[in-house]
Amino acid sequence: MRLSNVNITVKDKGLSLLSPNQALPHGKVGVSSAGTDNEVVLIADQAQIADFGTGPLVNALYDAFAGGARVIYAVKATSDITGLIGNITATKTGQGNMAAVGSPLDSYHVIVEILSNGRFNTATFKYSLDGGDTETDAITVPVDGVYAITGTGITLNFSEYATEPDESFKAGDTYEFKTTAPSASINNITTAINALLNSAYTMEYIHVVGPSSSSVWTALDTLAETAVTDKYKYIHFLCEAAGPSAGQTVSEWVQSLITTALSFDSTRVAVSAAIGEIEEVNTSRVVERNAAGIISGRISSIPVMRSPARVRDGALPRVKSIRPAGLSEEQIALLNDAGYITLRTYEGLTGVYITEGRIMAAADSDFQYIELRRVMDKACRNLRQAALQYKHAEADGDLTHLEASLQQVIDNMAGAGEISSGQITIPEQDILGTSTLRVNIRLVPVGIMRNIELEVGFENPYRAS
């Protein structure tokens, strides 16, 4: 109980000061070996990623944090497409053999090398899951010839030479094969995405992890448009193009992607053809895969108006080189022109960079670049929230207040450097008869110096004209 007095309440935020223009979190949908299907999990600490076990979603989450993401909404999609083990190539002088069985939990490039001669319980071997970049210590071939590679879903089955068991395995013998990761059908991907869209979370975009086809991109384009019209969620998707198939040359792969792009365009679907050698955070292996996870981290760590390709922000972390091997600068340019996100290098700079933050939009679209998509979506979210405060209000008394509220959104974005300027126009109209107010809003985006031309020459100061 207090005696009556003069009490003062200090009101905050009256100056309308700008908050940091931090990007919204993004969503990520993919397949993993653990976790609950179609459950939205807010991840703000890398330690939480272990709850998803292993697999493509796990890799993409680690990559995104390495790229700069701080908060991600992750959803495990139901896997209904099993990972496969490819044909084994054996190079050997020993008379024994090795097979591989199981359902791989991820994509691996497995090399098994015999280190010392012998049979079961005598010969030793080592293995690599990343094509030889990292290897295990020596392991004795088990007494029954069965060795399960922990955490991969793969079991190695060694077989002895029946006639002379001691001649089964010779030092230097190698067995090599690749696996594909498990994945989800478009129906299961859609279910996982709807878990995100039906949640209370607001996000900028959704990264669909794993290689996908143009039919999936088309379905996602429809989902994005429906999210806007039905749920007022202004989002776009980041997808991954498949890498070269077995036996496909680099030129054939590039041409197939270009051909696919000719029949698909969307202002809300970005597709990464940015394949690189990536050093994994969780395993230290160096693997070849799409860099979309790291790119998603870069996008989520920068303001909405900034190109993810801005050189000043530095090379992409943990990307060691561009793949597939032999991809030329001319081919990268062709893929970029077709609308794909790609990787590139710069003479004189170390590391690998994003070529452009492309979206698969038509050549005459305003939304060919991710930064323009992000700016417009943020403006739409904020302008809609401001306008909602005046729904069912009296036009005679609140029209000027509505205009001022909308202008405040524009001024805040301009003050944060997210747009150059904006203009609001409210034309004369029959609000009484239609119960509808039409407001025209135009935004001037920030210019991006995509090309810089320098003219350099010598000059004689004594003979200057």
N, C-alpha and C positions, 0 to 999 in steps of 0.2 A: 504494500500500500504506500502510495506516494502522495505528498501534498501537491495541490494544484500549483502550476507554474506556467511559464511561457516556454513551450517546447518548440524546437526547430527540427524540421526534417530536411536534410540536404538531398535535393533531387539531382540525379546523375543523368548523363546522356543528353542533356539539353542542347549541347553544342553540335549535335549530329556529327561527331568526329568519326572518321572512317576506321572501320576495323581492318585488320590485315586481310589482303585479298587472297586468303588461303583457299585452295581448291576444295571442293566437296570430295568425300571419299568415293571410291569406285567399287563396283561389284565384280566378283569373279566366280565363274561357274565352270566346274570341271570334274574329272573322275579322280578318285583316290581310294586307297585300300582300307581306310578307316573313316569314322565319322558317321553321322546320321544323314541319310538321304533327304534332300530338299529342306534342310534346316538352315536358316540364315544365322551365321556365326559372325559376330563383330570381332575382328582381329586387330588389336592395337599393340600387340607384342609378338615378336617372332617366336617366342617360346610356345605360343598357342598353336603354331602350325603343326607341331608334332602330333597333335590330336587327330590329324587327318592321315597319319601313317606315311605312305609313300605314293608316288604316282604323279601324273601331269599337273593336277591342281596344286599339289605340294610344291613342285618345282616352280610353278608360276607365282605362287605366294612368296617364296623366298626371293625369286628374281625381282618381284615388284618392290619388296622392302629394300633390296640392294639398289634398285633404281631410284629410291627416294620416297616411296609411299609410306604413310604413317598409320592410316586406318583403312581397312578393307572389309567389305561385307562378302564373306565366302559362303558358297553353297556347293555341297557335294551332289553331283548329278548321279542318278542310278546308272551304273554301267551295264549295258546289255550287249556290248560288242567286245569279245574276248581278245586279249593280246595274243599275238602269234609268234612262234619261233621259226625263223627262216632256215634255209638249207645250211648245212654245216660244210665248210671247206676244210679238208684235212690235208696238211703237208707233213708227211711223216715217213720214217724208215722203220719204226716199230710195227709189229704185226697185230697189236691190239687195236682197239677203236674206242670212240666216245660218241654218245648220243646225248641229246638234251630234251627234256620233257617238262611239261607244266604250263601254267598260264602266267605269262610275264606281267608284273605289276607296273612296268614302265618300258620305255624304249631303251634298249641296251645294245652296245657293240661289244660282244663278248669275244675275248681271245684267251684260250687256255693253252699254256705252254708247259711241256714236260721238262723238268729240270734235271732229273737223274734217272738212270736206267732201272728197269725192274718190272715187277708185277704188283698185284694188290699188296698193300701194307708194306711195300718196299720203295717203289717209284715215288717221286715227288713232283708236284706241279705248282704253278701259280696261275692266277687268272686276272683279267682286266675287264671292267664293264664299260670302259669308254674308249675302246679301240687302241689301248696301249699307253695312254697318257698317264694313268695311275695303275699300279699293280699291287697284288697282295704279296705277303711273304710266302715262303715255301710251305706247301701243304702235302702231307702224305696221302697217296691214293688209298681210300678206305678199304678195309679188309673185304667188304662186299661190293666195292666198286661204285657205291652210291654216295654222291656228295650233293647236298642241298645248299645252294647259295643263299645265305640268310637275307631275308627282306626283299627278294626279287621275284619269288614264285617259280624259279627255275631250278631244276635238279639235273645234275650231270651224272650220266650212267656210263662208267668205264667198263669195257669188256676185255677179258684176257684172250690171248692167243692159246687155243686149247692144246695144240701140239707141243709148243714150247713156251710156257707161261713167262719165263724170264726174258723172253724176247718181245714181250707185249708193248712196252713203252721205252722209247729212246730219247735221251736228252736232245732237245731242239724240236721234237714233234709239236706241231701246233694244230689246234682246232679253232675255227673262227666262224661266228654266225652273228646275225642281228635279230632283234625282236621288235615287234610293234607294241605300243602301249594299248591298254584297254581304252575303250571310248564309249560314248553314249549316243543313242539315236536322236534324231531331231525331236521326237516326241518327248524323250526324257530330258533333253536340254531345255525344251520349252517349259516343261514342268518346273525345272529348277529356276529358270528365269522368272516365271510367274511367282515363285516364292519370294523373290526379291521385289518384284513390282507390287505385290500385294502386302508387303511389309510396310511398317511405318517409317522406314529409313528413306532418306533422300540421297540420291547418288547422281554423279555426272554421267557415268557410262558403265557398261558391263563388258568385261573381257570374257569371251567364250574361249576356254582353253582347249588347245588341241587342233589338229588340221581339220578344216571343214571345206565343204564344196559350195558352189554358187547356189545350189538349191537351199542350203542352210542359210546363206546370206540373204536370199530372197525372203525366207520365212522370218528372219530377224528384222529385216526392213519393215515388214508388216507389223511385227510386234512393237517396234519403236514408234511407228505412226499411231498404233492403237494406244500405246502408253500415253502419248500426248493428248489424243482426242478424248479418251475415256477416263484417264486417271490424272491428267494434267501433270505428268512426269516427263520432263524434257530431258531425254537421254539419247545416247547413241551407243553403238556396239563396236567393240574391237575384236576382230576375228583373225584367224591364222590360216594362211594358205599352206597347202601341203608342199613339202620339199620334193625333189626329184624322186621318181619311183625307180625301182631296180632296173638297171639297164638303160635308163633315160639319160641322154646327154644334157649338158647345161643349156645348150641352144634349144633343144626340144622342150625342156622345162620352161624356159623363158617364153617361148612361142605359145605354149599351151596356156600359160597364165594370161598372156596378152589376148589370146582368142577368147578366153573366158570373160575377160573384162569388157570385151566388145558387146556382150549380150547382157551386161548387168550394170546398173547404176543406182546409186542411192545417196541421199544427203545425210543418212544416219548410220551408215555402215562403213567402217574403216577396216581394211584387210592388210595384215602384215605379211609381206614376203621377205622379211628381214631375218635371214637365217645366219647364225654365227656359231663359232666355238665359244661356249660359255663355261666359265669356271663356277661350279656349283658352290653355293654358300654352305649347304648342309653336309656335303660329302667331299668337297675339294676335287671331285672328278671334273675333267674337262670334256664336255659333251657337245655334240652338234644338234642344235634345235632352234626353233623360232625364238627370236629375242623379244616377242610381244610382251612377255612378263616384265622384263627390264624397261621396255618402252612405256608400259603402263605406269611403272613407278616414276619415270621421268615426267610424264604428263601430269600425274597427280601431285607432283612436288613443285610445279611452277604455276604462276598466275594464268588465268584463262586466256589472256590476249597474247601470250608468249608462244612462239613456235617451239615445239619440242626439239627442233633441229638447230636451235640457236647455239652457235659454236662456243660462245662465251661461257655457256654452262658446262662445258667440258665434254670429254668423250664418255660414252656409255660405260658404266662400271662393269667389270667382270666379263666383258666381251673381248675375246682375244683376237679374233680374226673373222673375216667375212666368208661365208659358205653359200652355195657349194663351191668347192675349189675350182678355180678357172673362170668364175663369174667376172666379166669385164666391166669397165666403167661404162661402155656403150650399152651393155645389156642392163645395167642398173638404171641408166637414164631411160631406157625403153619401158622398164617396169614402173618407174616413177611417173612417166608420162601417161601410162595406162591407169594410174590411180592407186598403185600399191605403196605401202610404207616399205622402204628399203634402207639398207645400210651403205655407208660409204667411208672413204678415208680422204684426208687432205695432205697433199705434199707439204712437208715441213712441220706437220703436227703428228703427234703420236696418238694412237688409239682409233677407235671406230665410232662414227657419228651417225645420227639419223639423217637421211637425205632430205626428206620433207615429211611433215605430219599430214599425210594425204588421207582424203576420204574418197570413196568410189563414186563421186558425183559427176554429172555430165559436165562437159567443157564450158558450158555457159552458166553453170550454177554458181551462186555466191558461196557455196559451202564445199569447196574443193579441199579445204584445209581444216584440220582439227581445231585450230585456234579460233577460227570464225564460227564454227559450230558451237564451241564452248561459250564464246562471248554471247551469241544470240540466245542460247539456252539459259544462261544465267540471267540475262536481261528479261527473258520471258517469265522465268520463275519469280523474280523480284517485282516486276511490274504487275503480274497477276496478284501477288500477295498484297501489294499496295491498293490495287483497284478493288479487291474483295471487301475492303473496309467500307466501301461506299455503295455496295450492292443494296438495293432497295432504299437508298437515301433520296432526299428531295433534290431534284435537279436545280431548283431555284436557289437553294441555300448552299449546296455542297459542291456545285460544279467547279468553282474556282479552287476549292480545297482539294478535290480530286486531281485537278491539273497540277497543283503544287506538289502533291504527294508523288505523282508520276515523275514530275520533273526532279524531285529529290533523288529518286532511284537513278535517273540518268546522271545527275550531278555527282552522286556518290561513285558511280562507275567511272565517270570522267576524271574525278579527283584521284581515284586509285590507278589511273592510267590504263584502265581496261578498254575504254573507248576514247576517241578524240572529242566527240561531242554528240549531241542528240537534240532532236526538235519534236515538240508536241503540237499538234494542230487539232482543234475541235471545231469542225465545220458546223454551220447552222443546220438544224435538223428538227424534226417533229418528234420530240421525246414524249410529249403528251399522247400523241396518237399511236406511237409504236412501242413505247416503254423500253426503248433501246437507245443507248448512247454509243455512238461511233467515235473513236479517237484514233487519229493517225499519228504513229510514232516512227521516226526515222533515226537510225543510229549511224554515226560515222566511225568505222572501225579504225584501229591503229594500223598504220602502214608497216609492212614488213620488208626489210631490205633483202630480198631473196637473191639478188644479183648486185654486185658492186663492180663498177668499171672505173679503173684508174688510168689516167693518161700521164705518162712519165717521159720526160725528155731532158736533154741538156740545154743550157742557155748560157750565152756569153753576155755578161752584164755590160760589157763595153760596146756591144753591138746590138743591144735590144732596141727594137723599133718602138 
